[in-house]
Amino acid sequence: MEITKTIYKRLLESYGPQLWWPAETAFEVMVGAVLTQNTNWNNAEKAIISLKTANVLNIKSINQMTESRLSSLIRPSGFHRVKAKTLKSLASLIKREFGSCIEKLKELPANEKRRLLLRIKGIGPETADDIMLYVLDEPRFVVDEYTKRIFSRIGITPISNSYESWQKMLETEFGGALNDLREYHGLLVALGKTCCKKIPDCAECPLCSICVYGSAHQSI
């Protein structure tokens, strides 16, 4: 379906390269993927800054610190107790299975990497695919709430609303190399934050002319 490629092209022309994921290390991306669950990026970023200020944003420190201390540091992200457990489990797995070397995790087959991530309580398909795409160099179309909202308003939806159905549809229609998929995700986030919000600003949206929802509301 050419429209998925048209969407990508228009967003890239409008917003420019997003260079996602914003992080200094691979482990920081993993931590950010957990912290951004059920909150916005601003809150996740506050928690990341808190970890950096305490000089503990690394596998060794997360493994060694108490869960309560970690929970306190990431409080700005919300659901901090649950996320602290998840981060401890993630850091423990990387240390135990790969000697704290993320590069060794990368060497596994794609399905095995994802299976390991999904074994961790608190990591679901979206978080796993964030890590797969931005850390483990596996092409995945990450499906978040922005993705569903934007494509639903445009008029592109899968047969069912499951994560797997959304992902299969978008990966089939768009294809895309690793860097394109990384960029697409960042661009959809940018659109979701600026125009395609819960209460949308269709007049300023670069996709309005190809959007069922936008076209209908512009004509009112």
Backbone as JSON Lines, residues from 0, in Angstrom:
{"i":0,"aa":"M","n":[0.85,-1.19,0.0],"ca":[0.0,0.0,0.0],"c":[0.89,1.24,0.0]}
{"i":1,"aa":"E","n":[0.84,1.99,-1.08],"ca":[1.73,3.14,-1.23],"c":[1.46,4.24,-0.22]}
{"i":2,"aa":"I","n":[0.26,4.25,0.36],"ca":[-0.06,5.34,1.28],"c":[0.84,5.34,2.51]}
{"i":3,"aa":"T","n":[1.28,4.17,2.96],"ca":[2.18,4.14,4.12],"c":[3.51,4.79,3.78]}
{"i":4,"aa":"K","n":[3.95,4.64,2.54],"ca":[5.19,5.28,2.11],"c":[4.98,6.78,1.9]}
{"i":5,"aa":"T","n":[3.79,7.15,1.42],"ca":[3.47,8.57,1.26],"c":[3.44,9.27,2.62]}
{"i":6,"aa":"I","n":[2.87,8.61,3.6],"ca":[2.82,9.16,4.96],"c":[4.24,9.4,5.47]}
{"i":7,"aa":"Y","n":[5.09,8.41,5.3],"ca":[6.48,8.52,5.75],"c":[7.18,9.7,5.07]}
{"i":8,"aa":"K","n":[7.0,9.8,3.77],"ca":[7.66,10.86,3.01],"c":[7.18,12.24,3.46]}
{"i":9,"aa":"R","n":[5.87,12.38,3.64],"ca":[5.33,13.69,4.05],"c":[5.8,14.07,5.45]}
{"i":10,"aa":"L","n":[5.81,13.11,6.35],"ca":[6.26,13.41,7.71],"c":[7.73,13.79,7.73]}
{"i":11,"aa":"L","n":[8.53,13.09,6.95],"ca":[9.96,13.39,6.89],"c":[10.2,14.79,6.32]}
{"i":12,"aa":"E","n":[9.41,15.15,5.31],"ca":[9.54,16.48,4.72],"c":[9.09,17.56,5.7]}
{"i":13,"aa":"S","n":[8.09,17.27,6.5],"ca":[7.53,18.26,7.42],"c":[8.35,18.42,8.71]}
{"i":14,"aa":"Y","n":[8.8,17.3,9.26],"ca":[9.46,17.34,10.57],"c":[10.97,17.15,10.51]}
{"i":15,"aa":"G","n":[11.46,16.63,9.39],"ca":[12.88,16.36,9.28],"c":[13.27,15.13,10.08]}
{"i":16,"aa":"P","n":[14.51,14.68,9.94],"ca":[14.97,13.49,10.67],"c":[14.83,13.66,12.18]}
{"i":17,"aa":"Q","n":[14.28,12.66,12.84],"ca":[14.09,12.72,14.29],"c":[15.26,12.1,15.05]}
{"i":18,"aa":"L","n":[16.04,11.26,14.35],"ca":[17.24,10.65,14.93],"c":[16.94,9.91,16.23]}
{"i":19,"aa":"W","n":[15.82,9.19,16.21],"ca":[15.46,8.41,17.4],"c":[16.3,7.14,17.47]}
{"i":20,"aa":"W","n":[16.6,6.65,18.67],"ca":[16.08,6.97,20.0],"c":[17.03,7.95,20.67]}
{"i":21,"aa":"P","n":[16.54,8.98,21.39],"ca":[17.43,9.92,22.07],"c":[18.09,9.29,23.29]}
{"i":22,"aa":"A","n":[19.34,8.85,23.15],"ca":[20.05,8.22,24.27],"c":[21.54,8.19,23.97]}
{"i":23,"aa":"E","n":[22.33,8.05,25.03],"ca":[23.78,8.02,24.88],"c":[24.33,6.6,24.82]}
{"i":24,"aa":"T","n":[23.61,5.63,25.36],"ca":[24.07,4.24,25.36],"c":[22.92,3.3,25.03]}
{"i":25,"aa":"A","n":[23.28,2.07,24.66],"ca":[22.26,1.06,24.37],"c":[21.41,0.76,25.6]}
{"i":26,"aa":"F","n":[22.06,0.68,26.76],"ca":[21.3,0.38,27.97],"c":[20.35,1.51,28.32]}
{"i":27,"aa":"E","n":[20.75,2.74,28.04],"ca":[19.85,3.87,28.29],"c":[18.59,3.76,27.44]}
{"i":28,"aa":"V","n":[18.72,3.27,26.21],"ca":[17.54,3.06,25.37],"c":[16.62,2.03,26.02]}
{"i":29,"aa":"M","n":[17.2,0.95,26.51],"ca":[16.41,-0.09,27.17],"c":[15.66,0.47,28.37]}
{"i":30,"aa":"V","n":[16.37,1.23,29.18],"ca":[15.77,1.84,30.36],"c":[14.65,2.79,29.95]}
{"i":31,"aa":"G","n":[14.92,3.61,28.94],"ca":[13.91,4.56,28.46],"c":[12.67,3.87,27.94]}
{"i":32,"aa":"A","n":[12.85,2.72,27.28],"ca":[11.7,1.98,26.75],"c":[10.78,1.5,27.87]}
{"i":33,"aa":"V","n":[11.37,1.16,29.01],"ca":[10.57,0.76,30.17],"c":[9.93,1.98,30.84]}
{"i":34,"aa":"L","n":[10.72,3.02,31.02],"ca":[10.24,4.19,31.75],"c":[9.11,4.93,31.03]}
{"i":35,"aa":"T","n":[9.08,4.85,29.71],"ca":[8.05,5.59,28.96],"c":[6.71,4.86,28.93]}
{"i":36,"aa":"Q","n":[6.65,3.67,29.51],"ca":[5.38,2.95,29.57],"c":[4.34,3.74,30.37]}
{"i":37,"aa":"N","n":[3.16,3.87,29.81],"ca":[2.02,4.51,30.5],"c":[2.31,5.93,30.96]}
{"i":38,"aa":"T","n":[3.18,6.63,30.23],"ca":[3.43,8.03,30.54],"c":[3.96,8.71,29.29]}
{"i":39,"aa":"N","n":[4.2,10.01,29.37],"ca":[4.78,10.7,28.21],"c":[6.3,10.75,28.34]}
{"i":40,"aa":"W","n":[6.95,11.11,27.24],"ca":[8.4,11.07,27.22],"c":[9.01,12.07,28.21]}
{"i":41,"aa":"N","n":[8.35,13.2,28.43],"ca":[8.9,14.2,29.36],"c":[9.09,13.61,30.76]}
{"i":42,"aa":"N","n":[8.12,12.82,31.21],"ca":[8.23,12.21,32.53],"c":[9.31,11.13,32.55]}
{"i":43,"aa":"A","n":[9.38,10.36,31.48],"ca":[10.43,9.33,31.39],"c":[11.81,9.99,31.4]}
{"i":44,"aa":"E","n":[11.92,11.1,30.7],"ca":[13.21,11.8,30.62],"c":[13.64,12.34,31.99]}
{"i":45,"aa":"K","n":[12.68,12.8,32.78],"ca":[13.01,13.26,34.13],"c":[13.6,12.13,34.96]}
{"i":46,"aa":"A","n":[13.04,10.94,34.8],"ca":[13.55,9.78,35.53],"c":[14.95,9.4,35.04]}
{"i":47,"aa":"I","n":[15.17,9.5,33.74],"ca":[16.5,9.2,33.19],"c":[17.53,10.2,33.71]}
{"i":48,"aa":"I","n":[17.17,11.47,33.75],"ca":[18.07,12.49,34.28],"c":[18.39,12.21,35.75]}
{"i":49,"aa":"S","n":[17.39,11.75,36.49],"ca":[17.59,11.4,37.89],"c":[18.62,10.27,38.03]}
{"i":50,"aa":"L","n":[18.52,9.27,37.16],"ca":[19.47,8.15,37.19],"c":[20.88,8.62,36.8]}
{"i":51,"aa":"K","n":[20.94,9.5,35.81],"ca":[22.24,10.01,35.37],"c":[22.89,10.87,36.46]}
{"i":52,"aa":"T","n":[22.09,11.68,37.1],"ca":[22.61,12.55,38.17],"c":[23.19,11.72,39.3]}
{"i":53,"aa":"A","n":[22.54,10.59,39.57],"ca":[23.03,9.68,40.62],"c":[24.15,8.76,40.11]}
{"i":54,"aa":"N","n":[24.47,8.9,38.82],"ca":[25.54,8.11,38.19],"c":[25.28,6.6,38.29]}
{"i":55,"aa":"V","n":[24.03,6.21,38.05],"ca":[23.68,4.79,38.17],"c":[22.99,4.24,36.91]}
{"i":56,"aa":"L","n":[23.09,4.96,35.81],"ca":[22.42,4.5,34.59],"c":[23.33,3.52,33.84]}
{"i":57,"aa":"N","n":[23.55,2.38,34.48],"ca":[24.36,1.32,33.88],"c":[23.94,-0.01,34.48]}
{"i":58,"aa":"I","n":[24.28,-1.07,33.81],"ca":[23.84,-2.41,34.21],"c":[24.33,-2.78,35.6]}
{"i":59,"aa":"K","n":[25.59,-2.5,35.89],"ca":[26.17,-2.86,37.19],"c":[25.45,-2.16,38.34]}
{"i":60,"aa":"S","n":[25.23,-0.86,38.2],"ca":[24.6,-0.11,39.29],"c":[23.15,-0.52,39.51]}
{"i":61,"aa":"I","n":[22.42,-0.74,38.42],"ca":[21.02,-1.16,38.55],"c":[20.95,-2.52,39.25]}
{"i":62,"aa":"N","n":[21.88,-3.4,38.93],"ca":[21.92,-4.71,39.58],"c":[22.23,-4.6,41.06]}
{"i":63,"aa":"Q","n":[23.13,-3.7,41.41],"ca":[23.61,-3.63,42.79],"c":[22.7,-2.84,43.72]}
{"i":64,"aa":"M","n":[21.98,-1.86,43.2],"ca":[21.19,-1.01,44.09],"c":[19.91,-1.71,44.54]}
{"i":65,"aa":"T","n":[19.37,-1.25,45.64],"ca":[18.13,-1.84,46.14],"c":[16.96,-1.41,45.26]}
{"i":66,"aa":"E","n":[15.95,-2.22,45.26],"ca":[14.76,-1.91,44.46],"c":[14.1,-0.63,44.95]}
{"i":67,"aa":"S","n":[14.11,-0.41,46.25],"ca":[13.48,0.8,46.8],"c":[14.23,2.06,46.38]}
{"i":68,"aa":"R","n":[15.56,1.97,46.34],"ca":[16.37,3.12,45.9],"c":[16.1,3.42,44.43]}
{"i":69,"aa":"L","n":[16.06,2.39,43.61],"ca":[15.79,2.57,42.2],"c":[14.39,3.15,41.99]}
{"i":70,"aa":"S","n":[13.44,2.63,42.74],"ca":[12.06,3.11,42.64],"c":[11.98,4.6,42.96]}
{"i":71,"aa":"S","n":[12.73,5.03,43.96],"ca":[12.73,6.44,44.34],"c":[13.32,7.31,43.24]}
{"i":72,"aa":"L","n":[14.37,6.84,42.6],"ca":[15.03,7.62,41.56],"c":[14.16,7.78,40.31]}
{"i":73,"aa":"I","n":[13.35,6.78,40.01],"ca":[12.55,6.84,38.78],"c":[11.1,7.26,39.04]}
{"i":74,"aa":"R","n":[10.84,7.78,40.21],"ca":[9.48,8.18,40.58],"c":[8.8,9.09,39.54]}
{"i":75,"aa":"P","n":[9.52,10.04,38.91],"ca":[8.84,10.93,37.95],"c":[8.17,10.21,36.79]}
{"i":76,"aa":"S","n":[8.57,8.97,36.5],"ca":[8.0,8.25,35.35],"c":[6.65,7.63,35.65]}
{"i":77,"aa":"G","n":[6.25,7.62,36.93],"ca":[5.0,6.97,37.3],"c":[5.14,5.45,37.35]}
{"i":78,"aa":"F","n":[4.26,4.81,38.09],"ca":[4.32,3.34,38.25],"c":[5.75,2.91,38.6]}
{"i":79,"aa":"H","n":[6.4,3.72,39.44],"ca":[7.84,3.56,39.67],"c":[8.2,2.25,40.36]}
{"i":80,"aa":"R","n":[7.34,1.73,41.19],"ca":[7.65,0.46,41.87],"c":[7.65,-0.7,40.87]}
{"i":81,"aa":"V","n":[6.65,-0.71,40.01],"ca":[6.56,-1.77,38.99],"c":[7.74,-1.67,38.02]}
{"i":82,"aa":"K","n":[8.04,-0.45,37.59],"ca":[9.12,-0.26,36.64],"c":[10.48,-0.59,37.25]}
{"i":83,"aa":"A","n":[10.63,-0.33,38.54],"ca":[11.89,-0.68,39.22],"c":[12.11,-2.2,39.18]}
{"i":84,"aa":"K","n":[11.06,-2.96,39.42],"ca":[11.15,-4.42,39.35],"c":[11.55,-4.86,37.94]}
{"i":85,"aa":"T","n":[10.93,-4.24,36.94],"ca":[11.22,-4.59,35.55],"c":[12.67,-4.28,35.2]}
{"i":86,"aa":"L","n":[13.15,-3.11,35.6],"ca":[14.52,-2.72,35.29],"c":[15.53,-3.63,36.0]}
{"i":87,"aa":"K","n":[15.22,-4.0,37.23],"ca":[16.1,-4.92,37.95],"c":[16.16,-6.27,37.23]}
{"i":88,"aa":"S","n":[15.02,-6.74,36.78],"ca":[14.97,-8.03,36.07],"c":[15.72,-7.96,34.75]}
{"i":89,"aa":"L","n":[15.57,-6.84,34.05],"ca":[16.26,-6.66,32.77],"c":[17.78,-6.63,32.96]}
{"i":90,"aa":"A","n":[18.23,-5.84,33.92],"ca":[19.67,-5.76,34.19],"c":[20.23,-7.1,34.64]}
{"i":91,"aa":"S","n":[19.45,-7.81,35.44],"ca":[19.87,-9.12,35.93],"c":[20.02,-10.12,34.78]}
{"i":92,"aa":"L","n":[19.07,-10.1,33.86],"ca":[19.12,-11.01,32.72],"c":[20.37,-10.74,31.86]}
{"i":93,"aa":"I","n":[20.64,-9.47,31.6],"ca":[21.8,-9.13,30.76],"c":[23.1,-9.55,31.44]}
{"i":94,"aa":"K","n":[23.17,-9.37,32.76],"ca":[24.38,-9.78,33.49],"c":[24.5,-11.29,33.53]}
{"i":95,"aa":"R","n":[23.42,-11.96,33.86],"ca":[23.45,-13.42,34.06],"c":[23.69,-14.18,32.76]}
{"i":96,"aa":"E","n":[22.97,-13.78,31.72],"ca":[23.01,-14.53,30.46],"c":[24.11,-14.08,29.51]}
{"i":97,"aa":"F","n":[24.54,-12.81,29.64],"ca":[25.45,-12.26,28.64],"c":[26.65,-11.53,29.23]}
{"i":98,"aa":"G","n":[26.89,-11.73,30.53],"ca":[28.04,-11.1,31.15],"c":[28.01,-9.59,31.07]}
{"i":99,"aa":"S","n":[26.81,-9.02,31.13],"ca":[26.59,-7.57,31.05],"c":[26.96,-6.98,29.7]}
{"i":100,"aa":"C","n":[27.06,-7.83,28.68],"ca":[27.45,-7.37,27.34],"c":[26.25,-7.44,26.4]}
{"i":101,"aa":"I","n":[25.7,-6.28,26.06],"ca":[24.54,-6.22,25.18],"c":[24.9,-6.71,23.77]}
{"i":102,"aa":"E","n":[26.15,-6.55,23.38],"ca":[26.58,-7.02,22.06],"c":[26.39,-8.53,21.92]}
{"i":103,"aa":"K","n":[26.56,-9.26,23.01],"ca":[26.35,-10.71,22.97],"c":[24.88,-11.05,22.78]}
{"i":104,"aa":"L","n":[24.01,-10.24,23.38],"ca":[22.57,-10.43,23.19],"c":[22.21,-10.23,21.72]}
{"i":105,"aa":"K","n":[22.86,-9.28,21.07],"ca":[22.6,-9.0,19.66],"c":[22.87,-10.2,18.76]}
{"i":106,"aa":"E","n":[23.76,-11.08,19.19],"ca":[24.18,-12.2,18.36],"c":[23.12,-13.3,18.25]}
{"i":107,"aa":"L","n":[22.14,-13.29,19.13],"ca":[21.1,-14.32,19.1],"c":[20.18,-14.14,17.89]}
{"i":108,"aa":"P","n":[19.52,-15.21,17.45],"ca":[18.5,-15.07,16.41],"c":[17.39,-14.13,16.88]}
{"i":109,"aa":"A","n":[16.75,-13.46,15.94],"ca":[15.76,-12.43,16.27],"c":[14.65,-12.95,17.17]}
{"i":110,"aa":"N","n":[14.1,-14.12,16.84],"ca":[12.98,-14.63,17.64],"c":[13.4,-14.98,19.06]}
{"i":111,"aa":"E","n":[14.67,-15.38,19.23],"ca":[15.17,-15.71,20.56],"c":[15.37,-14.44,21.39]}
{"i":112,"aa":"K","n":[15.86,-13.38,20.76],"ca":[16.02,-12.11,21.47],"c":[14.67,-11.64,22.01]}
{"i":113,"aa":"R","n":[13.67,-11.66,21.15],"ca":[12.35,-11.17,21.55],"c":[11.73,-12.05,22.63]}
{"i":114,"aa":"R","n":[11.94,-13.36,22.5],"ca":[11.4,-14.28,23.5],"c":[12.0,-14.0,24.87]}
{"i":115,"aa":"L","n":[13.3,-13.75,24.92],"ca":[13.96,-13.44,26.19],"c":[13.4,-12.16,26.81]}
{"i":116,"aa":"L","n":[13.21,-11.15,25.99],"ca":[12.68,-9.88,26.49],"c":[11.27,-10.05,27.04]}
{"i":117,"aa":"L","n":[10.45,-10.79,26.32],"ca":[9.06,-10.97,26.72],"c":[8.92,-11.86,27.96]}
{"i":118,"aa":"R","n":[9.97,-12.57,28.31],"ca":[9.97,-13.37,29.53],"c":[10.01,-12.5,30.78]}
{"i":119,"aa":"I","n":[10.49,-11.27,30.62],"ca":[10.64,-10.37,31.77],"c":[9.28,-9.75,32.11]}
{"i":120,"aa":"K","n":[8.86,-9.9,33.34],"ca":[7.6,-9.32,33.77],"c":[7.67,-7.81,33.66]}
{"i":121,"aa":"G","n":[6.71,-7.23,32.97],"ca":[6.7,-5.78,32.78],"c":[7.14,-5.35,31.39]}
{"i":122,"aa":"I","n":[7.63,-6.31,30.6],"ca":[7.99,-6.01,29.21],"c":[7.01,-6.72,28.29]}
{"i":123,"aa":"G","n":[6.22,-5.91,27.57],"ca":[5.26,-6.44,26.62],"c":[5.75,-6.25,25.2]}
{"i":124,"aa":"P","n":[4.91,-6.53,24.22],"ca":[5.33,-6.45,22.81],"c":[5.89,-5.09,22.39]}
{"i":125,"aa":"E","n":[5.23,-4.0,22.81],"ca":[5.7,-2.68,22.38],"c":[7.09,-2.37,22.94]}
{"i":126,"aa":"T","n":[7.27,-2.59,24.23],"ca":[8.57,-2.33,24.85],"c":[9.64,-3.23,24.26]}
{"i":127,"aa":"A","n":[9.3,-4.5,24.06],"ca":[10.25,-5.44,23.47],"c":[10.68,-4.98,22.08]}
{"i":128,"aa":"D","n":[9.72,-4.49,21.3],"ca":[10.04,-4.07,19.93],"c":[10.8,-2.75,19.9]}
{"i":129,"aa":"D","n":[10.57,-1.88,20.88],"ca":[11.42,-0.69,21.02],"c":[12.88,-1.11,21.15]}
{"i":130,"aa":"I","n":[13.1,-2.09,22.02],"ca":[14.46,-2.57,22.27],"c":[15.0,-3.32,21.05]}
{"i":131,"aa":"M","n":[14.16,-4.12,20.43],"ca":[14.58,-4.85,19.23],"c":[15.02,-3.88,18.14]}
{"i":132,"aa":"L","n":[14.25,-2.83,17.93],"ca":[14.5,-1.88,16.84],"c":[15.7,-0.98,17.11]}
{"i":133,"aa":"Y","n":[15.75,-0.42,18.32],"ca":[16.74,0.62,18.59],"c":[18.03,0.13,19.26]}
{"i":134,"aa":"V","n":[18.0,-1.08,19.81],"ca":[19.19,-1.61,20.48],"c":[19.74,-2.84,19.77]}
{"i":135,"aa":"L","n":[18.84,-3.75,19.41],"ca":[19.28,-5.05,18.9],"c":[19.28,-5.12,17.37]}
{"i":136,"aa":"D","n":[19.04,-3.99,16.73],"ca":[19.18,-3.87,15.27],"c":[18.28,-4.82,14.48]}
{"i":137,"aa":"E","n":[17.07,-5.04,15.0],"ca":[16.11,-5.89,14.32],"c":[14.97,-5.02,13.78]}
{"i":138,"aa":"P","n":[14.68,-5.08,12.48],"ca":[13.61,-4.26,11.91],"c":[12.24,-4.67,12.45]}
{"i":139,"aa":"R","n":[11.61,-3.75,13.14],"ca":[10.28,-3.96,13.69],"c":[9.49,-2.67,13.54]}
{"i":140,"aa":"F","n":[8.22,-2.77,13.19],"ca":[7.35,-1.6,13.19],"c":[6.74,-1.52,14.59]}
{"i":141,"aa":"V","n":[7.2,-0.58,15.38],"ca":[6.72,-0.43,16.75],"c":[5.31,0.17,16.72]}
{"i":142,"aa":"V","n":[4.39,-0.48,17.39],"ca":[3.0,-0.02,17.42],"c":[2.68,0.54,18.8]}
{"i":143,"aa":"D","n":[2.57,1.86,18.88],"ca":[2.18,2.49,20.14],"c":[0.84,3.2,19.95]}
{"i":144,"aa":"E","n":[0.41,3.93,20.96],"ca":[-0.89,4.59,20.87],"c":[-0.92,5.66,19.79]}
{"i":145,"aa":"Y","n":[0.2,6.36,19.58],"ca":[0.28,7.33,18.5],"c":[0.04,6.64,17.15]}
{"i":146,"aa":"T","n":[0.69,5.5,16.96],"ca":[0.56,4.76,15.7],"c":[-0.9,4.39,15.44]}
{"i":147,"aa":"K","n":[-1.55,3.82,16.43],"ca":[-2.94,3.41,16.27],"c":[-3.85,4.6,15.99]}
{"i":148,"aa":"R","n":[-3.65,5.67,16.74],"ca":[-4.49,6.86,16.58],"c":[-4.34,7.46,15.19]}
{"i":149,"aa":"I","n":[-3.1,7.62,14.75],"ca":[-2.84,8.26,13.46],"c":[-3.38,7.44,12.3]}
{"i":150,"aa":"F","n":[-3.04,6.16,12.27],"ca":[-3.48,5.33,11.15],"c":[-4.99,5.09,11.17]}
{"i":151,"aa":"S","n":[-5.58,5.02,12.35],"ca":[-7.04,4.86,12.43],"c":[-7.75,6.08,11.87]}
{"i":152,"aa":"R","n":[-7.25,7.26,12.19],"ca":[-7.87,8.49,11.67],"c":[-7.67,8.61,10.16]}
{"i":153,"aa":"I","n":[-6.52,8.16,9.68],"ca":[-6.29,8.19,8.23],"c":[-7.23,7.23,7.52]}
{"i":154,"aa":"G","n":[-7.59,6.14,8.21],"ca":[-8.49,5.15,7.63],"c":[-7.83,3.83,7.31]}
{"i":155,"aa":"I","n":[-6.69,3.59,7.96],"ca":[-5.95,2.34,7.76],"c":[-5.95,1.56,9.06]}
{"i":156,"aa":"T","n":[-6.67,0.44,9.08],"ca":[-6.74,-0.37,10.29],"c":[-6.66,-1.86,9.93]}
{"i":157,"aa":"P","n":[-6.16,-2.68,10.84],"ca":[-6.11,-4.12,10.59],"c":[-7.44,-4.79,10.88]}
{"i":158,"aa":"I","n":[-7.49,-6.08,10.66],"ca":[-8.73,-6.84,10.89],"c":[-9.11,-6.81,12.36]}
{"i":159,"aa":"S","n":[-8.12,-6.97,13.24],"ca":[-8.38,-6.9,14.68],"c":[-7.5,-5.82,15.29]}
{"i":160,"aa":"N","n":[-7.78,-5.46,16.54],"ca":[-7.04,-4.37,17.18],"c":[-5.85,-4.87,17.99]}
{"i":161,"aa":"S","n":[-5.47,-6.12,17.81],"ca":[-4.34,-6.66,18.57],"c":[-3.03,-6.05,18.1]}
{"i":162,"aa":"Y","n":[-2.05,-6.06,18.99],"ca":[-0.72,-5.54,18.63],"c":[-0.18,-6.27,17.42]}
{"i":163,"aa":"E","n":[-0.31,-7.59,17.43],"ca":[0.24,-8.41,16.36],"c":[-0.41,-8.08,15.01]}
{"i":164,"aa":"S","n":[-1.72,-7.83,15.01],"ca":[-2.41,-7.5,13.76],"c":[-1.96,-6.16,13.21]}
{"i":165,"aa":"W","n":[-1.84,-5.19,14.09],"ca":[-1.34,-3.87,13.67],"c":[0.07,-3.99,13.08]}
{"i":166,"aa":"Q","n":[0.92,-4.7,13.8],"ca":[2.31,-4.8,13.35],"c":[2.42,-5.54,12.02]}
{"i":167,"aa":"K","n":[1.7,-6.64,11.89],"ca":[1.76,-7.41,10.64],"c":[1.29,-6.57,9.46]}
{"i":168,"aa":"M","n":[0.2,-5.83,9.65],"ca":[-0.32,-4.99,8.58],"c":[0.7,-3.93,8.16]}
{"i":169,"aa":"L","n":[1.26,-3.22,9.13],"ca":[2.16,-2.12,8.81],"c":[3.5,-2.6,8.26]}
{"i":170,"aa":"E","n":[4.0,-3.71,8.78],"ca":[5.26,-4.24,8.25],"c":[5.07,-4.76,6.83]}
{"i":171,"aa":"T","n":[3.9,-5.35,6.57],"ca":[3.61,-5.85,5.22],"c":[3.47,-4.7,4.23]}
{"i":172,"aa":"E","n":[2.76,-3.66,4.65],"ca":[2.47,-2.55,3.74],"c":[3.68,-1.64,3.53]}
{"i":173,"aa":"F","n":[4.42,-1.39,4.59],"ca":[5.54,-0.44,4.48],"c":[6.85,-1.13,4.14]}
{"i":174,"aa":"G","n":[7.09,-2.3,4.72],"ca":[8.4,-2.92,4.55],"c":[9.41,-2.07,5.3]}
{"i":175,"aa":"G","n":[10.37,-1.53,4.6],"ca":[11.28,-0.57,5.21],"c":[12.53,-1.17,5.8]}
{"i":176,"aa":"A","n":[13.64,-0.49,5.59],"ca":[14.91,-0.89,6.18],"c":[14.94,-0.46,7.65]}
{"i":177,"aa":"L","n":[15.94,-0.94,8.36],"ca":[16.05,-0.68,9.8],"c":[15.99,0.81,10.11]}
{"i":178,"aa":"N","n":[16.79,1.61,9.44],"ca":[16.83,3.05,9.74],"c":[15.53,3.75,9.37]}
{"i":179,"aa":"D","n":[14.86,3.28,8.32],"ca":[13.56,3.86,7.96],"c":[12.52,3.58,9.04]}
{"i":180,"aa":"L","n":[12.54,2.37,9.58],"ca":[11.59,2.01,10.63],"c":[11.86,2.81,11.91]}
{"i":181,"aa":"R","n":[13.12,3.02,12.21],"ca":[13.47,3.86,13.36],"c":[12.95,5.28,13.16]}
{"i":182,"aa":"E","n":[13.18,5.79,11.98],"ca":[12.77,7.16,11.68],"c":[11.25,7.29,11.66]}
{"i":183,"aa":"Y","n":[10.58,6.3,11.09],"ca":[9.11,6.33,10.99],"c":[8.49,6.43,12.39]}
{"i":184,"aa":"H","n":[9.0,5.63,13.3],"ca":[8.47,5.65,14.67],"c":[8.64,7.04,15.29]}
{"i":185,"aa":"G","n":[9.82,7.62,15.14],"ca":[10.06,8.95,15.68],"c":[9.16,10.0,15.05]}
{"i":186,"aa":"L","n":[8.92,9.88,13.76],"ca":[8.06,10.84,13.06],"c":[6.6,10.72,13.5]}
{"i":187,"aa":"L","n":[6.14,9.5,13.73],"ca":[4.77,9.32,14.21],"c":[4.6,9.9,15.61]}
{"i":188,"aa":"V","n":[5.63,9.76,16.43],"ca":[5.6,10.37,17.77],"c":[5.52,11.89,17.64]}
{"i":189,"aa":"A","n":[6.32,12.45,16.73],"ca":[6.32,13.9,16.53],"c":[4.94,14.39,16.09]}
{"i":190,"aa":"L","n":[4.32,13.67,15.16],"ca":[2.98,14.05,14.69],"c":[1.96,13.92,15.81]}
{"i":191,"aa":"G","n":[2.07,12.84,16.58],"ca":[1.13,12.62,17.68],"c":[1.22,13.68,18.76]}
{"i":192,"aa":"K","n":[2.4,14.23,18.94],"ca":[2.58,15.27,19.96],"c":[2.12,16.64,19.48]}
{"i":193,"aa":"T","n":[2.23,16.89,18.17],"ca":[1.97,18.24,17.66],"c":[0.58,18.42,17.05]}
{"i":194,"aa":"C","n":[0.18,17.5,16.2],"ca":[-1.09,17.66,15.47],"c":[-2.13,16.6,15.82]}
{"i":195,"aa":"C","n":[-1.73,15.34,15.76],"ca":[-2.69,14.26,15.94],"c":[-2.8,13.87,17.41]}
{"i":196,"aa":"K","n":[-3.14,14.88,18.22],"ca":[-3.33,14.66,19.65],"c":[-4.73,14.09,19.89]}
{"i":197,"aa":"K","n":[-5.07,13.84,21.14],"ca":[-6.41,13.32,21.44],"c":[-7.47,14.27,20.88]}
{"i":198,"aa":"I","n":[-7.22,15.57,21.04],"ca":[-8.04,16.58,20.36],"c":[-7.15,17.13,19.25]}
{"i":199,"aa":"P","n":[-7.36,16.69,18.01],"ca":[-6.4,16.98,16.95],"c":[-6.44,18.4,16.41]}
{"i":200,"aa":"D","n":[-5.32,18.81,15.86],"ca":[-5.22,20.09,15.17],"c":[-5.05,19.78,13.68]}
{"i":201,"aa":"C","n":[-6.16,19.44,13.05],"ca":[-6.11,18.96,11.66],"c":[-5.63,20.04,10.69]}
{"i":202,"aa":"A","n":[-5.9,21.29,11.0],"ca":[-5.54,22.38,10.09],"c":[-4.03,22.46,9.86]}
{"i":203,"aa":"E","n":[-3.26,22.04,10.86],"ca":[-1.81,22.13,10.77],"c":[-1.15,20.81,10.38]}
{"i":204,"aa":"C","n":[-1.95,19.78,10.16],"ca":[-1.41,18.44,9.93],"c":[-0.96,18.24,8.49]}
{"i":205,"aa":"P","n":[0.26,17.77,8.27],"ca":[0.75,17.53,6.91],"c":[0.07,16.36,6.21]}
{"i":206,"aa":"L","n":[-0.72,15.59,6.96],"ca":[-1.41,14.44,6.37],"c":[-2.89,14.69,6.14]}
{"i":207,"aa":"C","n":[-3.35,15.89,6.4],"ca":[-4.79,16.17,6.38],"c":[-5.45,15.78,5.07]}
{"i":208,"aa":"S","n":[-4.79,16.03,3.95],"ca":[-5.4,15.79,2.64],"c":[-5.58,14.31,2.33]}
{"i":209,"aa":"I","n":[-4.87,13.43,3.06],"ca":[-5.02,11.99,2.82],"c":[-5.63,11.29,4.04]}
{"i":210,"aa":"C","n":[-6.2,12.08,4.94],"ca":[-6.75,11.54,6.19],"c":[-8.27,11.62,6.16]}
{"i":211,"aa":"V","n":[-8.93,10.5,6.37],"ca":[-10.39,10.46,6.38],"c":[-10.95,11.38,7.45]}
{"i":212,"aa":"Y","n":[-10.42,11.27,8.66],"ca":[-10.89,12.09,9.78],"c":[-10.6,13.57,9.51]}
{"i":213,"aa":"G","n":[-9.38,13.87,9.09],"ca":[-8.99,15.26,8.87],"c":[-9.78,15.91,7.75]}
{"i":214,"aa":"S","n":[-9.98,15.19,6.65],"ca":[-10.72,15.74,5.52],"c":[-12.16,16.04,5.91]}
{"i":215,"aa":"A","n":[-12.77,15.15,6.68],"ca":[-14.16,15.33,7.1],"c":[-14.3,16.55,8.01]}
{"i":216,"aa":"H","n":[-13.34,16.72,8.93],"ca":[-13.44,17.82,9.88],"c":[-13.02,19.15,9.28]}
{"i":217,"aa":"Q","n":[-12.18,19.11,8.26],"ca":[-11.81,20.34,7.58],"c":[-12.96,20.89,6.76]}
{"i":218,"aa":"S","n":[-13.83,20.0,6.31],"ca":[-14.93,20.42,5.44],"c":[-16.14,20.92,6.21]}
{"i":219,"aa":"I","n":[-16.1,20.74,7.55],"ca":[-17.25,21.18,8.36],"c":[-17.26,22.7,8.48]}
